[in-house]
Amino acid sequence: MAESNMTNPVVLRRGAGIGTGNAETDDEFLFDCFVEYPPVEDCRRLNSPTMVVAGRTGSGKTAILRYLENEARHSSAIDPFEMSMSYVSNSDALRFLNVIGADLDLFFQVLWKHVLCIEYIRLRWDVNSGDKSRNIFAKLFDGFSKDERKQKSLDYIREWEGKFWITMDQNIKEVTETVERKLKAEIGGEIEKFKAGGQYDKRLSREKKSEIIARTRKIISSDQLSELHGVIEMLATQNSDAGSYYLTIDKLDERWVDDSVRFRMIKGLMESLKTFRRIKNLKILVALREDVLERVVQETADISFQREKFEDLLVRLKWTRSELKQLVEKRLNALFKRQYTGSLIGFTDIFPAKIGAKETFDWMLERTLMRPRDIIAFVNECIDGANGRTNIPVNTVRKSEVDFARKRRDALVQEWKSSYPSLDAVLDFVTSRRKSGVDLIELIDRVDDFCTKAWTKEKVAHDPVWELCNRYAEDGRKIAFDVVAELAAILYRVGGVGIKISPQDRFFFAHIDQPLISAQVLSANSKIRLHPMLHAAYNLQDRS
């Protein structure tokens, strides 16, 4: 729109953006400019199977949880950092069992079910004292005292009835200490040798480890899980009011506990969730980043089974063009409403109509992974670049693209660091020919150099690329194409490239199409194309 047509022209200022794109620090825009799109209703409805909000960084997981918490009359957010799960990972007894290969999954399920029961009880009956806790459970005793099938669960409640109101970290410590005491009574000598150091666990024979695991299996067994299952069934009958209760869990992608157990703990949480669907007035929502979900799957031997097992719990966040346009328009209107009166000011009032042959919004959206954070960040870069002007010219949008692309590349590498620590090196590998698109066969002559550099670096705890290069070091060039195909599949998974499987296919992208493409379906005729979001970051010859 020409400046002469603006009765009250805006003046764009550096730093005057349309939000942070980070829901935890976006209160200025989040609630007033929230876009109600289909996944929100899935998360809101109590009878929906959705319990895990899965999406990439910046796709809106935390925004949904915060919006529903703000909207609901009864909600509670569980912060992993306040759970003292580090007490679990620092337990000598549990660390010893973990390193010798004992299955701690049932123990992690016990912890989560205990925590979720505590929080629901607090929320449902407003429990804030020992007396009130005991009163609540007295009612449960009266209702089920004659049910012999519930006796173990009633015993569990008797043990904990006065403690359900204490802080969560105290509860977790007590549960863990109970297991520790039993383990030390059974294998105290072995635990002391492990504490003394000297890599005692590595000196143990396979037979000895199996014996220790067998001896402790009765301690970390399903008995406590069965007791908690009964507690949940009892709670499910207490629906006399019409209230709706929401428990939310976020920040699982952060370092709330040591990585040696974090992904197995998340798996334990996901294994626990379905049981709580019995409580009809309770909705539990867990925000889980796609790369963290990938790592949880990687930690499990039977990958295909695990994906299918959790799929019905998930709602994967995907945005359409119109939804993202609505989000940007709402935020621009909110930004300028504070400074100007009269007509609402939207995208076309400050951005050029087209860049090349494309509408400007579509051109910008093509350079994102269709996530709110991406398009918010791109708009903010353009506003900063137009400092002091009343509109944003085409050359400013193009210059802003360079800074935006570099930041998105760094963010992509950081986002997937836990699953693919060598992602930056893989991106450098596929862009080494300075073209946006290459046939996989073109990259074979560079495999040797890539694998030599990657393999000679110090291995981190979990690095599939290092393992791949280790295989190449053993088998040589006969698996060179396999290496290229695996690297292409990784880049597709993280959203860095699109893949054209065969000449008659179009390019597929993970954020639009299926999230995974197996390396086994790729051939010498397959082609990859760097996502347009990254073109400017690598200054490719065919960027235009």
Backbone torsions as a table, in degrees:
resi	resn	phi	psi	omega
1	MET	NA	133.5	-179.1
2	ALA	-67.9	146.1	-177.3
3	GLU	-63.1	-31.6	-177.3
4	SER	-66.2	-21.0	179.7
5	ASN	-85.0	-6.4	-177.0
6	MET	-90.8	114.8	-178.6
7	THR	-69.7	-28.4	-179.8
8	ASN	-138.3	72.5	-170.9
9	PRO	-61.0	138.4	176.1
10	VAL	-78.0	156.7	171.6
11	VAL	-120.0	119.3	-176.9
12	LEU	-79.3	133.4	-178.0
13	ARG	-123.9	140.8	176.6
14	ARG	-59.2	132.1	-179.7
15	GLY	91.2	-11.1	-179.9
16	ALA	-89.6	66.7	-175.5
17	GLY	-90.6	-174.0	-176.4
18	ILE	-103.9	32.3	176.8
19	GLY	118.0	174.8	-176.5
20	THR	-92.5	-20.0	-173.2
21	GLY	77.8	-0.6	177.7
22	ASN	-115.0	111.6	-171.1
23	ALA	-60.1	-25.5	-178.4
24	GLU	-72.3	-22.8	-178.1
25	THR	-121.9	24.8	-171.1
26	ASP	-118.6	28.7	-176.2
27	ASP	-58.6	-30.0	-177.4
28	GLU	-59.8	-30.2	-176.8
29	PHE	-119.6	-26.8	-167.6
30	LEU	-55.0	-54.2	-172.1
31	PHE	-78.0	-39.9	-179.5
32	ASP	-72.8	-27.3	-174.9
33	CYS	-112.1	18.6	-176.6
34	PHE	-66.4	138.6	178.9
35	VAL	-105.0	119.4	178.8
36	GLU	-82.5	101.1	177.8
37	TYR	-117.7	168.7	-166.3
38	PRO	-48.8	-42.9	-179.1
39	PRO	-59.4	-26.1	-179.8
40	VAL	-63.2	-44.4	179.9
41	GLU	-67.3	-35.7	174.9
42	ASP	-58.5	-41.6	-179.2
43	CYS	-74.0	-30.9	-177.4
44	ARG	-75.6	-40.2	-173.1
45	ARG	-68.1	126.9	-179.4
46	LEU	-66.0	-32.8	-176.9
47	ASN	-89.2	3.2	175.0
48	SER	-78.4	141.4	179.5
49	PRO	-71.2	-10.7	-177.0
50	THR	-60.7	124.4	175.9
51	MET	-134.2	-16.4	-179.6
52	VAL	-121.2	118.8	178.0
53	VAL	-93.3	103.0	-174.1
54	ALA	-104.1	136.5	178.8
55	GLY	-176.1	167.5	179.2
56	ARG	-76.2	168.4	174.2
57	THR	-54.3	131.7	176.1
58	GLY	81.6	9.9	-178.1
59	SER	-88.7	-10.1	174.7
60	GLY	111.3	17.3	-179.1
61	LYS	-63.5	-54.5	-178.5
62	THR	-63.9	-34.5	179.3
63	ALA	-60.0	-44.5	179.4
64	ILE	-62.8	-46.6	-178.9
65	LEU	-61.4	-44.7	-178.8
66	ARG	-67.5	-37.5	179.9
67	TYR	-64.5	-45.2	-179.1
68	LEU	-70.4	-35.7	174.3
69	GLU	-60.2	-42.5	-179.2
70	ASN	-68.1	-32.4	-176.6
71	GLU	-82.0	-34.4	-173.1
72	ALA	-76.8	147.7	175.4
73	ARG	-74.5	-34.3	-177.7
74	HIS	-125.9	106.3	178.3
75	SER	-147.9	154.4	177.9
76	SER	-146.5	132.1	178.7
77	ALA	-100.1	124.2	178.2
78	ILE	-92.2	119.2	-179.7
79	ASP	-97.7	115.8	-179.1
80	PRO	-56.4	-29.0	-178.3
81	PHE	-70.3	-18.1	179.7
82	GLU	-96.6	6.3	-174.2
83	MET	-95.1	-6.5	-178.5
84	SER	54.6	36.8	175.9
85	MET	-66.1	-19.2	176.1
86	SER	-61.6	-26.7	176.3
87	TYR	-61.0	-36.7	179.2
88	VAL	-68.3	-48.9	-176.5
89	SER	-69.4	-19.7	178.7
90	ASN	-93.7	-4.0	179.6
91	SER	-67.1	121.9	-179.3
92	ASP	-59.4	-41.6	-177.6
93	ALA	-64.2	-45.6	-178.4
94	LEU	-72.8	-35.4	176.7
95	ARG	-62.9	-40.5	179.4
96	PHE	-61.5	-47.1	179.2
97	LEU	-63.6	-37.4	-179.5
98	ASN	-63.2	-45.8	-175.0
99	VAL	-72.8	-23.0	178.0
100	ILE	-92.3	4.5	172.1
101	GLY	93.4	15.9	177.2
102	ALA	-70.3	149.7	-179.5
103	ASP	-86.0	109.1	179.7
104	LEU	-98.0	7.5	-175.3
105	ASP	-58.0	-42.4	-178.6
106	LEU	-65.2	-37.0	177.9
107	PHE	-64.0	-42.1	179.2
108	PHE	-65.8	-34.8	176.7
109	GLN	-66.1	-39.9	177.3
110	VAL	-58.7	-47.3	-179.7
111	LEU	-58.1	-48.4	-176.8
112	TRP	-66.1	-43.4	-179.2
113	LYS	-64.7	-37.1	176.7
114	HIS	-62.8	-48.1	-179.6
115	VAL	-60.5	-45.7	-177.4
116	LEU	-68.7	-36.6	174.5
117	CYS	-61.9	-45.7	179.6
118	ILE	-55.9	-51.2	-174.7
119	GLU	-66.7	-38.7	178.4
120	TYR	-64.9	-43.7	180.0
121	ILE	-61.9	-44.9	177.5
122	ARG	-58.5	-46.2	-176.4
123	LEU	-70.4	-44.3	-174.6
124	ARG	-67.1	-40.6	-175.8
125	TRP	-115.9	11.0	177.9
126	ASP	53.1	48.8	-177.4
127	VAL	-75.3	122.6	179.8
128	ASN	-139.0	13.4	177.9
129	SER	-155.3	162.5	178.4
130	GLY	-63.3	-39.4	-179.2
131	ASP	-63.6	-44.3	-179.3
132	LYS	-65.6	-37.5	177.1
133	SER	-60.3	-46.1	-179.6
134	ARG	-65.0	-36.9	178.8
135	ASN	-63.1	-41.4	-179.8
136	ILE	-62.0	-45.3	-176.3
137	PHE	-76.7	-20.9	173.3
138	ALA	-61.9	-38.4	178.2
139	LYS	-65.0	-40.1	178.3
140	LEU	-64.9	-39.7	177.8
141	PHE	-58.7	-45.8	-177.6
142	ASP	-60.7	-39.1	-175.6
143	GLY	-76.1	-24.8	-173.0
144	PHE	-125.7	7.4	-174.7
145	SER	-61.6	-25.6	-178.5
146	LYS	-94.4	-1.2	-179.3
147	ASP	-91.5	103.3	-176.1
148	GLU	-62.1	-29.2	-179.4
149	ARG	-66.9	-19.3	-175.7
150	LYS	-100.8	6.1	-172.6
151	GLN	-62.2	-42.1	179.9
152	LYS	-63.9	-38.0	178.6
153	SER	-69.0	-37.1	176.7
154	LEU	-65.9	-37.1	176.3
155	ASP	-63.3	-39.2	177.9
156	TYR	-61.4	-43.0	179.6
157	ILE	-65.0	-41.1	178.8
158	ARG	-59.4	-37.9	-179.8
159	GLU	-66.7	-33.5	-172.2
160	TRP	-111.4	-1.2	-168.9
161	GLU	-57.2	-33.5	-178.8
162	GLY	-90.8	1.4	-173.8
163	LYS	-115.0	-2.5	-176.2
164	PHE	-68.5	-13.0	-178.1
165	TRP	-96.8	-12.6	-178.0
166	ILE	-72.6	169.4	-174.2
167	THR	-62.5	152.8	-175.1
168	MET	-62.3	-39.4	-178.3
169	ASP	-64.3	-33.8	176.6
170	GLN	-66.3	-40.0	178.3
171	ASN	-61.5	-45.9	-178.7
172	ILE	-63.7	-40.3	177.7
173	LYS	-62.3	-41.3	-178.4
174	GLU	-66.9	-42.3	177.7
175	VAL	-60.7	-45.6	-177.9
176	THR	-66.6	-43.0	-179.5
177	GLU	-62.6	-35.9	178.1
178	THR	-60.9	-45.2	178.9
179	VAL	-67.2	-40.6	180.0
180	GLU	-59.1	-44.2	-178.9
181	ARG	-59.9	-42.5	179.7
182	LYS	-66.8	-38.9	179.9
183	LEU	-67.1	-41.9	-179.4
184	LYS	-66.4	-32.8	177.2
185	ALA	-67.7	-30.4	-177.0
186	GLU	-88.4	-43.3	-174.6
187	ILE	-134.9	37.8	-176.5
188	GLY	-56.3	-39.0	-179.2
189	GLY	-63.4	-41.5	179.9
190	GLU	-65.6	-40.4	-179.8
191	ILE	-64.4	-40.6	179.2
192	GLU	-64.1	-39.9	176.9
193	LYS	-64.0	-38.4	177.7
194	PHE	-64.7	-43.0	179.0
195	LYS	-62.9	-32.0	-177.1
196	ALA	-68.9	-13.8	177.6
197	GLY	89.8	-157.6	-179.3
198	GLY	74.6	17.4	178.9
199	GLN	52.9	47.8	-178.8
200	TYR	-56.1	-39.0	-178.1
201	ASP	-61.8	-31.7	-179.8
202	LYS	-77.0	-21.1	-179.7
203	ARG	-85.6	-11.9	179.9
204	LEU	-73.2	139.7	176.0
205	SER	-74.2	162.4	178.7
206	ARG	-60.6	-39.4	-179.2
207	GLU	-64.2	-41.3	179.9
208	LYS	-65.4	-41.5	177.8
209	LYS	-61.0	-44.0	-179.8
210	SER	-61.7	-38.4	179.3
211	GLU	-64.5	-44.9	-179.8
212	ILE	-63.5	-43.4	179.9
213	ILE	-61.4	-41.9	179.4
214	ALA	-63.7	-39.2	-179.1
215	ARG	-67.4	-30.6	-176.7
216	THR	-94.7	-7.5	-176.4
217	ARG	-62.0	-34.1	-178.9
218	LYS	-70.1	-21.0	179.0
219	ILE	-81.4	-49.6	176.0
220	ILE	-94.3	74.2	-175.0
221	SER	-116.3	-171.9	-177.2
222	SER	-88.4	1.1	-176.4
223	ASP	-60.1	-48.8	-178.2
224	GLN	-67.3	-33.7	176.0
225	LEU	-62.3	-41.5	179.6
226	SER	-63.6	-40.0	178.2
227	GLU	-62.7	-45.2	179.4
228	LEU	-66.2	-35.5	177.2
229	HIS	-59.2	-41.0	177.6
230	GLY	-65.9	-38.1	176.7
231	VAL	-60.2	-44.4	-179.7
232	ILE	-62.9	-39.6	177.7
233	GLU	-62.9	-39.6	177.9
234	MET	-65.3	-42.3	178.5
235	LEU	-63.2	-32.0	-178.4
236	ALA	-66.4	-20.8	179.5
237	THR	-85.9	-10.5	-174.8
238	GLN	-93.5	60.2	-177.1
239	ASN	-113.6	45.9	-175.9
240	SER	-71.4	-23.6	178.3
241	ASP	-100.4	171.5	-177.0
242	ALA	-101.4	17.6	-176.6
243	GLY	-71.5	157.6	175.0
244	SER	-117.6	135.8	-174.5
245	TYR	-126.3	132.7	-177.1
246	TYR	-120.9	126.1	171.2
247	LEU	-112.4	128.3	-179.3
248	THR	-121.1	145.0	177.6
249	ILE	-131.2	122.3	-179.5
250	ASP	-130.4	179.9	175.7
251	LYS	69.5	16.8	179.2
252	LEU	-69.1	-16.0	178.7
253	ASP	-81.8	-8.3	-179.2
254	GLU	-92.3	175.2	-175.9
255	ARG	-86.3	67.9	179.8
256	TRP	-83.9	-12.5	176.4
257	VAL	-157.5	162.0	-177.1
258	ASP	-61.3	141.9	-177.6
259	ASP	-61.1	-20.6	-179.4
260	SER	-61.8	-24.5	179.2
261	VAL	-127.1	-8.4	-171.4
262	ARG	-58.1	-47.2	-173.7
263	PHE	-73.1	-30.7	175.1
264	ARG	-72.5	-31.6	175.9
265	MET	-67.0	-39.4	178.0
266	ILE	-65.0	-40.5	176.0
267	LYS	-60.0	-42.0	177.7
268	GLY	-59.9	-38.7	176.9
269	LEU	-62.3	-48.2	-177.7
270	MET	-64.0	-35.9	176.7
271	GLU	-64.9	-27.0	-175.0
272	SER	-84.7	-22.6	-167.7
273	LEU	-63.0	-43.0	-172.6
274	LYS	-58.0	-33.6	-178.7
275	THR	-58.0	-34.5	-174.9
276	PHE	-77.7	-6.1	176.4
277	ARG	-69.0	-14.4	175.7
278	ARG	-64.8	-28.7	-180.0
279	ILE	-84.8	100.6	-167.2
280	LYS	-68.1	-24.5	-178.8
281	ASN	-97.7	13.2	179.9
282	LEU	-114.9	133.0	174.0
283	LYS	-122.3	118.7	174.5
284	ILE	-102.5	129.4	179.9
285	LEU	-125.7	124.8	-179.6
286	VAL	-116.3	124.7	175.1
287	ALA	-87.6	126.8	-177.0
288	LEU	-138.9	121.6	179.8
289	ARG	-69.3	145.3	-177.2
290	GLU	-58.7	-39.0	-178.4
291	ASP	-69.5	-31.5	176.7
292	VAL	-70.5	-41.7	175.5
293	LEU	-59.0	-40.7	177.4
294	GLU	-60.8	-42.7	-179.2
295	ARG	-67.8	-37.9	176.5
296	VAL	-59.3	-42.5	178.4
297	VAL	-65.7	-42.2	-179.8
298	GLN	-61.7	-29.5	-178.7
299	GLU	-77.1	-5.1	-177.4
300	THR	-109.9	135.3	-175.1
301	ALA	-64.3	-46.7	-176.1
302	ASP	-91.9	85.7	-171.1
303	ILE	-64.0	-48.2	-175.0
304	SER	-62.4	-38.8	179.1
305	PHE	-63.2	-43.9	-177.4
306	GLN	-64.4	-41.8	179.3
307	ARG	-60.4	-46.5	-178.8
308	GLU	-66.2	-35.8	-175.9
309	LYS	-62.8	-37.8	-175.2
310	PHE	-96.5	-7.9	-169.5
311	GLU	-60.5	-38.1	-176.0
312	ASP	-71.6	-13.5	176.9
313	LEU	-83.7	-18.5	-167.3
314	LEU	-91.0	144.2	159.0
315	VAL	-120.8	119.4	-178.7
316	ARG	-93.1	128.7	-174.5
317	LEU	-79.7	121.4	174.2
318	LYS	-134.6	137.7	-178.0
319	TRP	-112.3	146.3	174.4
320	THR	-96.5	167.5	177.4
321	ARG	-57.7	-46.4	-175.5
322	SER	-65.7	-36.0	179.2
323	GLU	-67.2	-42.2	178.7
324	LEU	-69.6	-34.5	176.6
325	LYS	-64.7	-42.4	177.8
326	GLN	-60.6	-42.1	179.8
327	LEU	-61.2	-46.1	-179.2
328	VAL	-65.9	-43.6	-179.8
329	GLU	-61.3	-44.3	179.8
330	LYS	-60.2	-41.9	-176.6
331	ARG	-73.4	-37.3	175.9
332	LEU	-64.8	-42.1	177.8
333	ASN	-60.2	-43.3	179.9
334	ALA	-65.9	-39.0	-179.6
335	LEU	-60.6	-47.7	-173.8
336	PHE	-88.6	-15.7	179.8
337	LYS	-62.0	-30.8	-178.0
338	ARG	-72.4	-21.6	-174.0
339	GLN	-109.7	-24.0	-172.2
340	TYR	-132.4	154.6	178.1
341	THR	-114.3	176.5	178.9
342	GLY	92.1	-144.5	-175.6
343	SER	-63.9	149.1	175.0
344	LEU	-65.9	143.2	-179.0
345	ILE	-108.4	119.9	-176.3
346	GLY	-119.4	-165.4	-173.0
347	PHE	-59.7	-48.2	-174.9
348	THR	-71.8	-12.4	177.6
349	ASP	-76.4	-24.3	-177.0
350	ILE	-120.8	-18.5	178.6
351	PHE	-99.9	155.0	176.2
352	PRO	-66.4	155.2	-177.8
353	ALA	-65.2	-42.2	-176.0
354	LYS	-140.9	154.8	167.0
355	ILE	-122.6	114.2	-170.2
356	GLY	64.8	-129.7	-178.5
357	ALA	-96.4	0.3	-175.1
358	LYS	-104.6	149.6	170.6
359	GLU	-62.0	140.6	-172.5
360	THR	-57.9	-42.6	-178.8
361	PHE	-62.3	-42.0	179.4
362	ASP	-65.9	-38.4	178.4
363	TRP	-62.1	-43.7	179.4
364	MET	-69.0	-42.2	-178.0
365	LEU	-64.1	-33.5	177.9
366	GLU	-61.2	-24.1	-179.6
367	ARG	-96.9	22.2	175.5
368	THR	-126.8	172.6	172.3
369	LEU	-97.6	29.2	178.4
370	MET	56.9	44.5	178.3
371	ARG	-121.4	148.4	177.4
372	PRO	-55.2	-45.2	-175.7
373	ARG	-60.3	-38.2	-179.4
374	ASP	-63.0	-52.2	-174.6
375	ILE	-70.9	-33.4	174.9
376	ILE	-62.0	-45.3	-179.2
377	ALA	-63.6	-40.1	-178.9
378	PHE	-66.4	-45.3	178.3
379	VAL	-60.5	-42.4	179.8
380	ASN	-63.0	-40.0	177.3
381	GLU	-60.3	-41.7	-179.8
382	CYS	-66.5	-40.7	178.3
383	ILE	-63.2	-43.6	177.5
384	ASP	-60.8	-41.0	-177.9
385	GLY	-68.8	-23.1	-178.5
386	ALA	-98.0	22.2	-176.0
387	ASN	-48.2	123.1	177.8
388	GLY	90.7	-9.7	179.8
389	ARG	-92.8	169.7	176.4
390	THR	-101.1	-7.0	174.3
391	ASN	-150.4	178.3	-176.0
392	ILE	-117.0	107.1	-179.3
393	PRO	-74.1	165.9	-177.6
394	VAL	-57.7	-43.9	-176.1
395	ASN	-65.4	-28.6	176.4
396	THR	-69.9	-39.8	177.7
397	VAL	-62.1	-42.6	-178.4
398	ARG	-67.7	-39.1	177.4
399	LYS	-67.3	-39.5	179.5
400	SER	-64.5	-28.5	180.0
401	GLU	-59.7	-35.4	-177.1
402	VAL	-64.6	-50.5	178.6
403	ASP	-63.4	-41.4	178.8
404	PHE	-59.9	-45.9	-177.0
405	ALA	-64.1	-41.4	179.7
406	ARG	-64.4	-41.2	179.4
407	LYS	-68.3	-36.4	178.1
408	ARG	-67.7	-37.6	176.9
409	ARG	-61.6	-48.0	-180.0
410	ASP	-62.2	-38.8	-179.9
411	ALA	-67.3	-38.0	179.3
412	LEU	-63.6	-44.7	178.9
413	VAL	-62.4	-42.3	-179.3
414	GLN	-68.5	-39.7	-177.5
415	GLU	-59.8	-39.4	-174.4
416	TRP	-103.5	14.4	-173.8
417	LYS	-60.5	-37.6	-177.3
418	SER	-69.2	-31.9	-179.8
419	SER	-89.9	-37.1	-176.3
420	TYR	-136.4	81.0	-176.2
421	PRO	-61.5	-21.9	-177.6
422	SER	-100.2	21.4	-175.1
423	LEU	-59.5	-38.1	-179.5
424	ASP	-62.0	-38.2	178.4
425	ALA	-67.8	-35.8	179.1
426	VAL	-67.7	-39.6	176.8
427	LEU	-63.2	-42.3	177.0
428	ASP	-61.4	-37.5	-179.1
429	PHE	-61.7	-48.3	-174.7
430	VAL	-79.6	-15.0	177.3
431	THR	-100.2	7.2	-175.4
432	SER	-65.7	-20.9	178.5
433	ARG	-89.3	2.6	175.3
434	ARG	61.2	28.8	176.9
435	LYS	-124.7	150.5	-180.0
436	SER	-74.3	-30.0	-179.2
437	GLY	-125.9	135.9	177.7
438	VAL	-140.7	148.9	169.9
439	ASP	-74.3	141.5	-179.1
440	LEU	-57.2	-34.7	-177.5
441	ILE	-62.6	-25.3	-179.5
442	GLU	-67.8	-21.6	-173.3
443	LEU	-91.1	-7.5	-174.1
444	ILE	-61.1	-39.1	-176.6
445	ASP	-69.9	-6.8	179.5
446	ARG	-104.6	-3.3	-176.5
447	VAL	-63.5	-43.4	-176.1
448	ASP	-58.7	-47.2	-179.9
449	ASP	-64.7	-42.7	-179.5
450	PHE	-62.0	-49.0	-176.0
451	CYS	-67.3	-35.8	178.4
452	THR	-61.5	-45.8	-179.9
453	LYS	-66.8	-43.3	-176.7
454	ALA	-69.6	-38.9	-174.5
455	TRP	-75.6	-31.3	-178.7
456	THR	-79.1	-11.0	173.6
457	LYS	-73.3	154.7	178.6
458	GLU	-64.5	131.0	-178.3
459	LYS	-72.7	134.5	173.2
460	VAL	-89.4	174.9	-172.7
461	ALA	-56.1	-38.1	-176.3
462	HIS	-141.5	109.6	-178.9
463	ASP	-149.3	95.7	179.6
464	PRO	-58.8	-30.8	-179.7
465	VAL	-69.1	-40.5	176.5
466	TRP	-61.3	-43.5	178.6
467	GLU	-61.4	-39.5	178.9
468	LEU	-62.9	-44.5	180.0
469	CYS	-70.5	-28.6	175.1
470	ASN	-64.9	-40.5	175.4
471	ARG	-62.2	-40.9	179.5
472	TYR	-63.5	-39.3	179.1
473	ALA	-61.9	-30.9	-179.6
474	GLU	-84.3	-40.0	-172.2
475	ASP	-102.6	-13.4	175.3
476	GLY	70.9	-156.7	-169.5
477	ARG	-68.1	-11.7	-180.0
478	LYS	-67.0	-17.4	175.9
479	ILE	-112.2	18.0	-177.2
480	ALA	-58.0	-44.0	179.5
481	PHE	-67.8	-35.2	177.4
482	ASP	-59.3	-39.2	178.2
483	VAL	-62.4	-48.2	179.9
484	VAL	-59.2	-45.0	-178.7
485	ALA	-63.1	-41.9	179.0
486	GLU	-64.6	-40.6	179.0
487	LEU	-65.9	-38.7	177.3
488	ALA	-63.6	-40.3	179.8
489	ALA	-65.2	-37.8	176.9
490	ILE	-64.2	-47.3	-179.2
491	LEU	-63.7	-35.9	175.5
492	TYR	-63.8	-45.5	-177.8
493	ARG	-57.2	-40.8	-176.5
494	VAL	-84.8	-8.4	179.0
495	GLY	94.0	8.8	-177.4
496	GLY	-77.5	-26.9	-179.2
497	VAL	-139.1	160.0	165.8
498	GLY	-101.2	156.8	-179.0
499	ILE	-125.3	133.1	171.3
500	LYS	-107.5	104.5	-170.7
501	ILE	-65.8	-43.9	178.4
502	SER	-140.3	163.2	-174.5
503	PRO	-55.8	-31.0	-177.8
504	GLN	-82.5	-8.4	179.8
505	ASP	-85.3	162.2	167.6
506	ARG	-89.5	175.5	174.3
507	PHE	-78.5	133.0	175.3
508	PHE	-103.6	143.8	177.2
509	PHE	-128.2	137.8	-172.8
510	ALA	-61.1	-33.5	-176.3
511	HIS	-78.0	-10.0	179.6
512	ILE	-113.9	-43.7	-175.5
513	ASP	-102.8	-150.4	-179.8
514	GLN	-65.0	142.9	-174.4
515	PRO	-72.4	-18.0	-177.6
516	LEU	-131.9	140.8	166.7
517	ILE	-127.6	124.7	-177.5
518	SER	-71.7	141.3	176.8
519	ALA	-61.3	-26.0	-176.6
520	GLN	-67.4	-21.3	-179.1
521	VAL	-88.4	-4.5	-177.9
522	LEU	-87.8	148.8	-178.1
523	SER	-140.0	-176.8	178.4
524	ALA	-62.4	-19.1	179.4
525	ASN	-89.1	-4.3	-178.3
526	SER	-78.5	153.4	-176.7
527	LYS	-136.9	147.5	174.3
528	ILE	-119.3	153.1	177.4
529	ARG	-134.9	126.4	177.9
530	LEU	-61.1	137.8	179.3
531	HIS	-60.3	136.7	-179.7
532	PRO	-54.5	-24.8	177.8
533	MET	-57.9	-29.0	-173.9
534	LEU	-101.9	-5.8	-174.8
535	HIS	-55.2	-49.5	-176.2
536	ALA	-68.3	-25.5	179.8
537	ALA	-68.2	-27.7	-178.5
538	TYR	-108.1	4.1	176.5
539	ASN	47.7	52.9	-176.2
540	LEU	-69.5	149.7	-177.1
541	GLN	-61.8	-37.2	-177.2
542	ASP	-102.3	30.8	-176.9
543	ARG	-56.2	-40.2	-176.7
544	SER	-65.6	NA	NA
